[in-house]
């Protein structure tokens, strides 16, 4: 799929799925806004990807910063067509009985509120433009409890429902909303999970995790009309048929 003339804003773009999504969308011809708290990493990636990519430092748990990042993106490129809500944390991993209250709440601020803040910031622009696409990185944890991941499961479940609500309320205004559940991906998050030694996910061999460019390529495909039958739902890369349609092997 080609994205010439389109603008994509990606949160959590300093590494993993977010960074790979930046590379994939840039290669497809899109203007790309890389958003993350870590400015050094996104600066380097933006430089590598060329003049049609910018780096925007932003903490997605702060709505004013999200609004500013969206405004800066539009100031630079004149439009915003796609929002990829990817920023998320899983650490620290802890059981409910000894969970650090502040850390639990911070995960909600990033993983759930950050998704809402992104949606809220882009909706007026997309409505005025007659449409747009909002893609949210989800997880199997959105639908299934996982030991010591209460903060992650709860926040991903909330983000999944936000995506469904967005579709219900905004599809009539041309706004396409979908979630992507990639399965386990070979990123730094999996290293944190592995190091915890808690629950079956931490026991998985590294070679069972898919490469980060697979969900990135799926996100690009989700911007096409070929994915329209999945609007308002969550796409799972665990499904072989979906992998085939995306072109993954």
C-alpha positions in Angstrom: 0.0 0.0 0.0 1.2 3.5 -0.8 0.7 6.5 1.6 2.0 9.4 -0.4 0.6 12.7 0.9 -0.8 11.1 4.0 0.4 11.9 7.5 0.8 9.3 10.3 1.4 10.1 14.0 2.8 7.1 16.0 3.1 7.1 19.8 5.7 5.1 21.6 7.9 5.4 18.5 11.3 5.2 20.1 11.6 1.4 19.9 9.8 -1.9 19.2 6.6 -1.8 17.2 6.4 2.0 17.2 9.9 2.4 15.7 9.2 -0.3 13.1 5.9 1.3 12.2 7.7 4.6 11.6 10.0 2.8 9.1 7.2 1.0 7.4 5.0 4.0 6.9 7.9 6.2 5.8 8.9 3.6 3.2 5.3 3.7 2.0 5.6 7.4 1.3 3.8 8.8 4.4 4.7 11.9 6.4 5.5 10.5 9.8 5.5 12.1 13.3 7.4 10.0 15.8 6.2 10.6 19.3 7.9 9.4 22.5 9.2 10.6 25.8 12.8 9.6 24.8 13.8 12.4 22.4 17.3 11.1 21.6 16.0 7.8 20.1 13.3 9.4 18.0 15.6 12.2 16.8 18.0 9.6 15.5 15.2 7.6 13.8 13.7 10.7 12.3 17.1 11.7 10.9 17.5 8.3 9.4 14.1 8.3 7.8 14.5 11.6 6.0 12.8 15.0 5.6 9.2 13.7 5.8 9.7 12.5 9.3 9.7 14.6 12.5 10.4 13.7 16.2 8.1 15.1 18.8 8.9 14.6 22.5 5.6 13.9 24.4 4.4 12.1 27.5 1.1 10.6 26.4 -0.2 10.6 30.0 -0.4 14.4 29.8 -3.2 15.6 27.6 -1.7 19.0 27.0 1.5 17.4 25.7 -0.6 15.1 23.4 -2.5 18.1 22.1 0.7 20.0 21.4 2.2 17.0 19.6 -0.8 16.8 17.3 -0.7 20.5 16.7 3.0 20.4 15.9 2.4 17.5 13.5 -0.3 19.4 11.6 1.8 22.6 11.6 4.6 20.7 9.9 2.6 18.5 7.4 -0.7 20.3 7.1 -2.9 17.3 7.9 -3.2 14.2 10.1 -4.7 11.1 8.5 -3.7 8.2 10.8 -3.1 7.9 14.6 -1.3 4.8 15.8 -1.8 4.5 19.6 1.2 2.3 20.5 2.7 3.8 23.6 2.5 1.3 26.5 4.2 -0.1 29.5 4.1 -3.4 31.3 6.6 -2.9 34.1 6.8 -3.2 37.0 5.2 -6.7 37.0 3.6 -7.4 40.3 0.8 -9.3 42.0 -2.2 -7.4 43.2 -1.3 -8.1 46.8 1.9 -6.2 46.6 1.3 -3.8 43.8 2.8 -0.4 44.0 -0.2 1.9 43.9 1.5 4.8 42.1 3.1 2.5 39.5 -0.2 0.7 38.9 -1.8 4.1 38.3 1.0 5.3 36.0 0.4 2.2 33.8 -3.3 3.2 33.5 -2.3 6.8 32.7 0.0 5.6 29.8 -1.8 2.6 28.5 -5.4 3.7 28.8 -5.6 7.5 29.3 -2.9 7.9 26.7 -5.1 6.1 24.1 -8.0 8.3 25.1 -5.9 11.5 25.0 -4.7 10.6 21.5 -8.3 10.0 20.2 -9.6 13.2 21.8 -6.8 15.3 20.3 -7.2 14.0 16.8 -11.0 13.7 16.5 -11.8 17.4 15.8 -9.2 17.4 13.0 -10.3 14.2 11.5 -14.0 15.2 11.6 -13.2 18.5 9.9 -11.2 16.6 7.2 -14.1 14.2 6.6 -12.4 11.1 8.1 -9.2 9.4 9.3 -7.9 6.2 10.8 -7.3 5.5 14.4 -5.3 2.2 15.2 -4.7 1.0 18.7 -2.1 -1.6 19.7 -4.0 -4.2 21.8 -3.1 -7.5 23.3 -4.5 -10.9 24.2 -4.3 -9.5 27.7 -7.3 -7.2 26.8 -9.5 -10.3 26.9 -7.7 -12.8 29.2 -6.3 -12.3 32.7 -2.6 -12.9 33.1 -0.9 -13.4 36.5 0.8 -10.3 37.8 -0.4 -8.2 34.9 -3.5 -6.7 36.4 -2.4 -3.1 35.4 -1.7 -4.2 31.8 -4.8 -6.4 31.4 -7.1 -3.7 32.8 -5.6 -0.9 30.7 -5.6 -3.0 27.5 -9.2 -4.1 28.1 -10.1 -0.4 28.5 -8.3 0.6 25.4 -10.1 -2.2 23.5 -13.4 -0.8 24.6 -12.4 2.8 23.8 -11.7 1.7 20.2 -15.1 0.0 20.0 -16.8 3.2 21.4 -14.9 5.3 18.9 -16.2 3.2 16.0 -19.7 3.4 17.4 -19.7 7.1 17.7 -17.5 8.3 14.8 -17.8 5.8 11.9 -20.6 7.9 10.6 -18.1 10.8 10.3 -15.7 8.7 8.2 -13.4 7.7 11.0 -12.0 4.2 10.8 -11.2 2.6 14.2 -9.5 -0.8 14.8 -7.3 -2.6 17.2 -4.4 -4.8 16.5 -3.5 -7.7 18.8 -0.1 -8.8 17.6 0.6 -11.7 19.9 4.1 -11.9 21.5 6.6 -9.7 19.7 10.4 -9.7 20.0 10.8 -6.3 21.7 12.3 -4.9 24.9 8.9 -5.5 26.6 9.4 -9.3 26.1 12.8 -9.0 27.9 11.1 -7.4 30.9 8.5 -10.1 30.9 11.2 -12.8 30.6 13.2 -11.3 33.5 10.1 -11.4 35.8 9.9 -15.2 35.7 6.2 -14.9 36.5 3.4 -16.6 34.5 3.7 -18.7 31.4 4.5 -15.9 29.0 7.8 -15.3 30.8 8.7 -19.0 30.0 8.4 -18.7 26.3 11.4 -19.2 24.1 12.6 -16.1 22.3 12.3 -17.7 18.9 8.5 -18.0 19.3 8.1 -14.2 19.3 7.3 -12.5 15.9 9.5 -9.8 14.6 8.4 -6.2 15.3 8.0 -5.4 11.6 5.1 -7.9 11.3 2.7 -5.7 13.4 4.1 -2.6 11.7 3.3 -4.0 8.3 -0.2 -5.1 9.6 -0.8 -1.5 10.7 -0.1 -0.3 7.2 -2.5 -2.9 5.7 -5.1 -1.7 8.2 -5.1 1.7 6.6 -6.3 0.1 3.3 -9.9 -0.6 2.3 -9.0 -4.3 2.3 -9.3 -4.1 6.1 -12.6 -2.3 6.2 -14.5 -5.5 7.1 -12.7 -5.4 10.5 -13.7 -1.8 11.4 -14.7 -1.5 15.1 -13.1 -4.8 16.0 -9.7 -6.2 16.9 -7.5 -8.0 14.4 -5.2 -10.8 15.7 -1.9 -11.6 14.1 -2.2 -15.0 15.7 -4.7 -15.9 12.9 -3.0 -17.4 9.9 -5.6 -16.0 7.5 -4.8 -12.4 8.7 -1.1 -13.0 8.3 -1.7 -14.1 4.7 -3.8 -11.0 3.9 -1.1 -8.8 5.3 1.5 -10.6 3.3 3.5 -12.0 6.3 5.4 -15.3 6.1 
